[in-house]
Amino acid sequence: MVGDGKKGVRRDMARAVRRLNILEYFILTAAAAMSLGGGALVALLLDELTGAPFRISWFISSLLLFSVPGFFVFRRESRRDPSRTAGHPQDQTDG
């Protein structure tokens, strides 16, 4: 009987993890789309103000708008929980 309870909890946890992974990919896709849109806007302004080539400006500004905030979030998360970068014993499942 105890084994059935553990199976149910594991099944529910696996479902929650799958849903969170889907949400994570959705947020990542939305961030990439917003960085592309913002990069296009920055490139358009640079093209009008300085005559800089649109495509190169779009590429560089989109890359910066996506990677710079991502770097700061990654750095903040690694400082908050250093056990996530190293293998933590609780992260391993009992097989």
C-alpha positions as CSV (number, residue, x, y, z in Angstrom):
1,M,0.0,0.0,0.0
2,V,2.8,2.4,0.8
3,G,4.4,1.7,-2.6
4,D,1.1,2.8,-4.4
5,G,1.3,6.2,-2.6
6,K,4.8,6.7,-3.7
7,K,3.9,5.9,-7.3
8,G,1.1,8.4,-7.3
9,V,3.3,11.1,-5.9
10,R,6.1,10.3,-8.5
11,R,3.5,10.4,-11.3
12,D,2.2,13.7,-10.2
13,M,5.7,15.1,-9.8
14,A,6.7,13.9,-13.2
15,R,3.6,15.6,-14.7
16,A,4.4,18.9,-12.9
17,V,8.0,18.8,-14.1
18,R,6.8,18.2,-17.7
19,R,4.4,21.2,-17.5
20,L,7.1,23.4,-16.0
21,N,9.5,22.4,-18.8
22,I,6.8,23.4,-21.4
23,L,6.3,26.7,-19.6
24,E,10.0,27.3,-19.6
25,Y,10.3,26.7,-23.4
26,F,7.3,29.0,-23.9
27,I,8.9,31.8,-21.9
28,L,12.2,31.3,-23.7
29,T,10.4,31.6,-27.1
30,A,8.6,34.7,-26.0
31,A,11.8,36.3,-24.8
32,A,13.5,35.5,-28.1
33,A,10.6,36.9,-30.1
34,M,10.6,40.1,-28.0
35,S,14.4,40.5,-28.5
36,L,13.9,40.2,-32.2
37,G,11.2,42.8,-32.2
38,G,13.2,45.1,-30.0
39,G,16.3,44.6,-32.1
40,A,14.4,45.5,-35.2
41,L,13.2,48.7,-33.5
42,V,16.7,49.6,-32.4
43,A,18.1,48.8,-35.9
44,L,15.4,51.0,-37.5
45,L,16.3,53.9,-35.2
46,L,20.0,53.4,-35.8
47,D,19.4,53.3,-39.6
48,E,17.4,56.6,-39.5
49,L,19.7,58.4,-37.1
50,T,23.2,57.2,-38.2
51,G,22.7,55.4,-41.5
52,A,24.0,52.1,-40.0
53,P,23.1,49.0,-42.0
54,F,19.8,47.6,-40.9
55,R,20.5,43.9,-41.0
56,I,23.8,44.1,-39.1
57,S,22.3,46.4,-36.5
58,W,19.3,44.1,-36.1
59,F,21.5,41.1,-35.6
60,I,23.8,42.7,-33.0
61,S,21.0,44.5,-31.1
62,S,18.8,41.4,-31.0
63,L,21.7,39.3,-29.8
64,L,22.5,41.9,-27.1
65,L,18.9,42.2,-26.0
66,F,18.6,38.5,-25.6
67,S,22.0,37.5,-24.1
68,V,22.8,40.4,-21.7
69,P,19.7,40.0,-19.6
70,G,20.0,36.3,-19.8
71,F,23.6,36.5,-18.5
72,F,22.5,38.6,-15.5
73,V,19.7,36.2,-14.6
74,F,22.0,33.2,-14.9
75,R,24.6,34.9,-12.7
76,R,22.0,35.9,-10.1
77,E,20.5,32.3,-10.0
78,S,24.0,30.7,-9.6
79,R,24.8,33.0,-6.7
80,R,21.4,32.4,-5.0
81,D,21.7,28.6,-5.1
82,P,25.2,27.3,-5.6
83,S,24.1,23.7,-5.3
84,R,22.4,23.9,-8.7
85,T,25.7,24.1,-10.5
86,A,27.3,21.2,-8.6
87,G,25.7,17.8,-8.3
88,H,23.5,17.9,-5.2
89,P,22.8,14.5,-3.6
90,Q,19.1,15.2,-3.3
91,D,18.8,15.8,-7.1
92,Q,19.5,12.2,-7.8
93,T,16.6,9.9,-7.8
94,D,16.5,6.5,-6.1
95,G,16.4,3.9,-8.8
